[in-house]
């Protein structure tokens, strides 16, 4: 199931899972704005 993340005020991206390990470049993102969309996605997160 894809996961939607926010990397800036109005910048949402989709992460597409696969059976292989992946990485992505988020560029310059606002760490305070970073968020996983738990409102529209059934996912639990923990802050690290």
BELQUI-V668250 format. One record per backbone hydrogen bond with DSSP energy under -0.5 kcal/mol. CO is the residue of the C=O (numbers start at 0). NH is the residue of the N-H. E is the energy in kcal/mol with one decimal. If there is no record, write none. Layout:
<<CO	NH	E> <CO	NH	E>>
//
This chain:
<<2	14	-3.2> <3	36	-2.9> <4	12	-2.9> <5	34	-1.8> <6	29	-1.8> <7	10	-1.2> <9	11	-0.6> <10	6	-2.5> <10	7	-0.8> <12	4	-2.9> <13	15	-0.5> <14	2	-2.4> <14	16	-0.7> <23	25	-0.6> <26	28	-0.9> <28	30	-0.9> <29	32	-1.4> <29	33	-1.3> <34	5	-3.3> <35	37	-1.7> <36	40	-0.7> <40	42	-1.4>>
//
